[in-house]
Amino acid sequence: MSGEKLKIAIAGLGRMGARHATHFFGLTPRATLVAASTPEKSEIEWAETNLPGVKTYLNFDEMLETEMKNGLQAVVIASATAVHAEQAIKAIRLGLHVLCEKPLSTNADISQSVVDEHKAALQKFPDQKVMCGFSRRFDPSYRDAYEKMQAGVIGVPSVFRSQTCDKLDPSGFFVAYAQFSGGIFVDCSIHDIDLALWFYGEDVVVKSVCAVGITAVSPELRKYNDRDNAVGIVEFYGGKIAQLFCSRMMAAGQEDSTEITGNAGKLAINTQPMTNLVNIYEPTGIRREIPPHYYGRFKDAFIVEANEFTACCLDNKPLPMKLDGAVKAVAIGQALQESLITGQKIEFDETGARKDKKLQARL
Ligand SMILES: NC(=O)c1ccc[n+]([C@@H]2O[C@H](COP(=O)([O-])OP(=O)(O)OC[C@H]3O[C@@H](n4cnc5c(N)ncnc54)[C@H](O)[C@@H]3O)[C@@H](O)[C@H]2O)c1
């Protein structure tokens, strides 16, 4: 292991970007955060206070142009989803390593274009690393469950149930967010879809999807073709199924949990959410607190992600997951979102291509 530090920059300093910036600034010993960009002036002010010595830019392109001359090696993309692909492609073409927040895009074809650019860039930059940040893959509980499944503890896994459920936010935040998020399946369930692809294996092929949803708390979401609660069913070739629940309505806090059932047992992750091991005994009973949002649950996973990504870049080690999987996840999320709105079941052939699109192309 060399003593070299990875020179990394960040794009986006919103909720997630500020967290990534903090992790790379102070909690990733083998990385140096050299620059940050955001078009939002208030976020530049935040960076000047909280990231001393880090150069700030209002423009992503200008940051890349200037910092490339200073030896920039990598970039984290934590901007709004709508610009992930274009920013990732610019960085890939320059030979930079890229950690891009999920999803690569709300559209599978655009997501594929990021993969294609990376494949082309590898001819010139064979050691380039490009990863989509599915943070749950770095969580110790999910990793432990995965290892147990691999060791045969539950036999052959065939039923997967997973949920991403946010705390109710009555401020209207999720309505504004829905304009650009791609919808609840692409924004929330993408994590559960990625987990299903991980646990079932990267070669698993989707056979069909269908979904239903409601607006139990935010009817305004309908104008953006979104819902605040939804359930999706994904069928895979080879006799495997997944049931996904996504919600913006949890009263207690963040409730992200997963169950994987096989013919010899079941693994369950976080089915009893908790902030820590404290139980509060009161006259009315016993209760425990749970994290109010995803960061409370996954903070440690994000820090592991930053450190492992850095190590893979510096030591030229393979990344823990393939970029192609991030496209598969968007394709399934997009199809679930479509099914949610149209009520139609969407079917795929054994190559993973949509049957209806192929039919339309032939007509
Ligand atoms: N891995 C996870 O668990 C997780 C959790 C939350 C968010 N995310 C992802 O992180 C990304 C950011 O989410 P957030 O909650 O921080 O959003 P946010 O709205 O708080 O921040 C978005 C950032 O992008 C910048 N931005 C907006 N429009 C831009 C444009 N046209 N060009 C360049 N920059 C632009 C904003 O200035 C801001 O810095 C999203 O893609 C989201 O899906 C991932």
The ligand as a Tripos MOL2 file, in Angstrom:
@<TRIPOS>MOLECULE
LIG
   44    48     1     0     0
SMALL
NO_CHARGES

@<TRIPOS>ATOM
      1 N1        -27.3150    6.5970   -1.4330 N.am      1 LIG1
      2 C1        -28.3330    7.0970   -0.7550 C.2       1 LIG1
      3 O1        -28.8560    6.5010    0.1710 O.2       1 LIG1
      4 C2        -28.8560    8.4550   -1.1290 C.ar      1 LIG1
      5 C3        -29.6100    9.1860   -0.2130 C.ar      1 LIG1
      6 C4        -30.0680   10.4440   -0.5850 C.ar      1 LIG1
      7 C5        -29.8190   10.9590   -1.8270 C.ar      1 LIG1
      8 N2        -29.1030   10.2050   -2.7150 N.ar      1 LIG1
      9 C6        -28.8480   10.7290   -4.0700 C.3       1 LIG1
     10 O2        -27.9940   11.8470   -3.9580 O.3       1 LIG1
     11 C7        -28.3250   12.7980   -4.9700 C.3       1 LIG1
     12 C8        -28.5180   14.1580   -4.3300 C.3       1 LIG1
     13 O3        -29.6110   14.0950   -3.4620 O.3       1 LIG1
     14 P1        -29.8030   15.2030   -2.3240 P.3       1 LIG1
     15 O4        -30.8600   14.6950   -1.4210 O.co2     1 LIG1
     16 O5        -28.4880   15.5810   -1.7790 O.co2     1 LIG1
     17 O6        -30.3900   16.4080   -3.2010 O.3       1 LIG1
     18 P2        -30.2360   17.9680   -2.9290 P.3       1 LIG1
     19 O7        -31.3200   18.6160   -3.7030 O.co2     1 LIG1
     20 O8        -30.1370   18.2380   -1.4580 O.co2     1 LIG1
     21 O9        -28.8200   18.3610   -3.5680 O.3       1 LIG1
     22 C9        -28.6480   18.4080   -4.9560 C.3       1 LIG1
     23 C10       -27.3290   19.0930   -5.2920 C.3       1 LIG1
     24 O10       -27.2320   19.1660   -6.7300 O.3       1 LIG1
     25 C11       -27.0250   20.5370   -7.1110 C.3       1 LIG1
     26 N3        -27.7000   20.7580   -8.3850 N.ar      1 LIG1
     27 C12       -29.0410   20.8970   -8.5980 C.ar      1 LIG1
     28 N4        -29.2740   21.0990   -9.9020 N.ar      1 LIG1
     29 C13       -28.0700   21.0870  -10.5290 C.ar      1 LIG1
     30 C14       -27.6530   21.2470  -11.8770 C.ar      1 LIG1
     31 N5        -28.5400   21.4420  -12.8650 N.pl3     1 LIG1
     32 N6        -26.3360   21.1760  -12.1570 N.ar      1 LIG1
     33 C15       -25.4280   20.9530  -11.1790 C.ar      1 LIG1
     34 N7        -25.7700   20.7890   -9.8780 N.ar      1 LIG1
     35 C16       -27.0700   20.8470   -9.5600 C.ar      1 LIG1
     36 C17       -27.6250   21.3560   -5.9800 C.3       1 LIG1
     37 O11       -27.0590   22.6550   -5.9540 O.3       1 LIG1
     38 C18       -27.2030   20.5160   -4.7700 C.3       1 LIG1
     39 O12       -25.8540   20.7990   -4.4640 O.3       1 LIG1
     40 C19       -29.5840   12.2710   -5.6770 C.3       1 LIG1
     41 O13       -29.1990   11.7190   -6.8940 O.3       1 LIG1
     42 C20       -30.1160   11.1960   -4.7430 C.3       1 LIG1
     43 O14       -30.7380   10.1430   -5.4590 O.3       1 LIG1
     44 C21       -28.6110    8.9960   -2.3820 C.ar      1 LIG1
@<TRIPOS>BOND
     1     1     2 1
     2     2     3 2
     3     2     4 1
     4     4     5 ar
     5     4    44 ar
     6     5     6 ar
     7     6     7 ar
     8     7     8 ar
     9     8     9 1
    10     8    44 ar
    11     9    10 1
    12     9    42 1
    13    10    11 1
    14    11    12 1
    15    11    40 1
    16    12    13 1
    17    13    14 1
    18    14    15 2
    19    14    16 1
    20    14    17 1
    21    17    18 1
    22    18    19 2
    23    18    20 1
    24    18    21 1
    25    21    22 1
    26    22    23 1
    27    23    24 1
    28    23    38 1
    29    24    25 1
    30    25    26 1
    31    25    36 1
    32    26    27 ar
    33    26    35 ar
    34    27    28 ar
    35    28    29 ar
    36    29    30 ar
    37    29    35 ar
    38    30    31 1
    39    30    32 ar
    40    32    33 ar
    41    33    34 ar
    42    34    35 ar
    43    36    37 1
    44    36    38 1
    45    38    39 1
    46    40    41 1
    47    40    42 1
    48    42    43 1
@<TRIPOS>SUBSTRUCTURE
     1 LIG1         1 GROUP 0 **** ****
